[in-house]
Amino acid sequence: IYSCTLHSVQRVTKIRNLNPSFGGLGASLTGLRNLGNTCYMNSILQCLCNTPRMADYFNNNCYLDDINRDFKSTIGKINDQFAGYDQQDSQELLLFLMDGLHEDLNKADNRKRYKEEENDHLDDQTAANLAWSKHKLLNESIIVVLFQGQFKSTVQCLTCHRKSRTFETFMYLSLPLASTSKCSLQNHYGGLDGGHYTAYCKNSDKQRWYKFDDHEVTEISSSSVKSSAAYILFYSTL
């Protein structure tokens, strides 16, 4: 599990050295300098860099054979939301970044089209495999391999009781706030206008947990990773 956490502004008001910490602790354990409220970006990049297969894909230059050269992306140029130095939402950056990476690394010919077919006569596993194969006809990238999954949705008619299934692809699941008379944000730190993001990542080489707080990288215990402040969780089956 990797987590991106939002903390209160009050906890980070201390004066900090903004020089990055190069090397020192090992691979994927380099701090990133805060360029002015860019902790939302730093925390996301640290989580992605500590995804072993993702890091290997870029470190071994595998991406060179997969680049879709019909597209280009520069975060601040394409989406001016991230061009300045204001605090941003880390999840919005993550979604934009992953969509852009998938687009640029997609090896599939997205001009292909396939015909929708009835799957009621198929068992769940066969129907799921068929839906996934059709998805890969248009989407084939390292992002699909590492970060996309599939869930089943079933709708049943209350009159004839006929069931209809769909198998949809997802890359992230958002948890809604509980529907109560009082809106509670006890798992949130900071105000509505800002806060501070950090990342907790398990290093694949050392098999230890580290806290990434912009340029500062420190080892932490596994027990301290579990926190109600967690905002984004990365789960891995590897």
N, C-alpha and C positions, 0 to 999 in steps of 0.2 A: 504494500500500500504506500502510495506517495500522497502527501496532502499539502494543499495550499491553504494557508491560514491567515485570517485577517485579525489584526490586533488593534488595540486602541492607540490613538495618537499620543496620549499621555505617556505611554510606556516607552516611546521612542523619541522623546524630546531631548535626550542627552546629545551633546555634541559628538559627532562621529567622524572618524577619518574616512574620507571617501576614496582613498586609493585602493584599487583592487588587490586581492591577495592571489598572486599567480603561483600555481603549483603548491608545493609544500606538503599537503595532506595526501595527494595521490590523484589518480585519474578520476575525472568527473567531480572533483572536490575543489574547484576554483571559484572564488567569490566573484560577483559581478557588481561593478560600481553603480551606485544610484545616480542617475543623471538628472534628477529632479523629479521626485514622485514616480519613478519608474520601477518601484518595488513590485507592482502588479505584473510587470513584464519579466523581471528577474526571477520571481517565484515560479512562473509557468515554465520558463526556459530551463530552470534547474530540474523540475519534475521530468521534463521531456529528455534532458541530457542523462538522467539517471534511469531511463528506460533502456536496458541493455541492448536489445535488438535494434532499437531506433538509433542509438549511438553508434553501434557497429555498422549500420547501413550507411551512415554518413562518413564515419571515420575511415571505412574501407573503400570509399568512393564508389559504392554501388549505385548511388543516385545518378551518376553521370550517364549511365545507359538508359535510365528511366525518364529523364527530363522531357517533359512535353514542351517543345520549343515554340509551340503556337501561343503560349501564355507567358506572362512575366508578372512578378509581384514584388513590390517593396512596400512594407507595412505603412509607412507614413505617406507614401505617394498615392497608393490606391485608396486607402481609407484615412481621410484627414482627421478622423476621430482620434487616432493615435499619433498624430504628427506633432502635437505640442508636448508640454511637460506637465500637464494636469494629471491628477490621479484618475485612473480608469478602473473599470471592473475587470478582474483577471479572467473571469469566465468568458466575457465577451471577446477578449483578446484570444483566448484559447480556441474558441469556435472559429474566429476569423482566420487564425493561423493554420489550424488543421484543415479547414476548407481550402485555403490557398495552397498548402503543401500537396493536398490530394489532387487538386486541379493541375498543378505543375508537374506532378509525378505520375499522373494517370496514363498507363500504357494502353488502355482499351480505346477502341475506336468508338467515341460516343455518338457517332452518326448512325450506328446500328440501331435497329428497332426489333422488338420481339412481340409476338402476339400473346395476349393474355389467354390463359387456358384454365378451364375448370379443374380444380384439384380435389373435389369432394370425394372422388373415388380412390384417392391415394391415402396411405397412412401418413401420420404426422411427420415421421422422419423423411420419407420420400418427398412429400410436399415441401418440406423445409429445404431439402437439398436442391430441389428444382427452383425454388424461389431464389436461393443463394446463387446458383449458377447463372440465372438470368440477371441478377444484380451485377455479377462480375463481368458480364458481357459489356457493360457500360462503365464499370468501375473496377480498376485493377491497379492498386498502388500499395506501397508499404503502409499507408495510413489505414487502408481497408484491412490488410492482414493483421495489423497489431491493435487497432483501436475500434473496429466495427464488429458488431454482433447482430443477433437476430432475436426477435421475440414474436410470440404467437398471439394473435388476437381472434377471439371467437364471438360471433354475434348470433343469437338465437331468436327466431320469431316466436312471439308469445301466443300466436294463434295456431300455426301449423307445426311449431316446434322444430322447424328446419334450421340447421346450423350452417353458418358460413365462416370459413377460416381465412385468415390472411397472415402471411409471414413478412414482417417488416424489418428493415435494417435500421439499426441505431448506432450512434457513436457516443452518446452521453444520455444520461437519465437525470432529470431534474426532480427534486423532491419538493412538493408544494408545502406551503405553510399550513398548519392545522387550521381547519375552519372552526373558529370559536368566536364567542362574543367579544373576547379581548384578544387583540393581536399581540403575541408575545415574541420578542426577539432575544430571548435569553442566550441563544447560541451565537449572538452577533456581538462583535467588539468594534468600537469606533462610532462615529456619528454618521449621519446620512450623507455628509459631504466628503468623507474621507476616512482614512485609517492607514494601516501598514500591513503589507503582505510578507509572509515568510513561507518557506517550504521545508518540510520534513521528508527526507528521502533515504532509502536504504541503499547503500553502495554495494553494487554487485560483486566487486572484487574483494572488499574487506568484510562484506556481510554485516555491516554495522550501520546504525542510523546516524544521520547528520542533520543539523539544522542549518539552513541557508538563509541568512539574514543580510541581503545585499552582498557586500564584500566580505562579511564575516561568515566563516564556516567552522562549526564546532560539533564535536561528537556528543550525542545525547543517548540516554537510555531508552530502550524500547517502550518502557512503561510511560514515559513522558510524551510519546507520540499521540496516544489517545487523548483527545481533547474536544470539548464542546465547541471550540472555536474553529474547527475544521470547516472549510468552505467548499473545497473541491477535493474529491478523493479519486485516486487512480488505482484501479485494481488490476492485478496481473495474474494470469493462470500459468505462467512459466515457472 
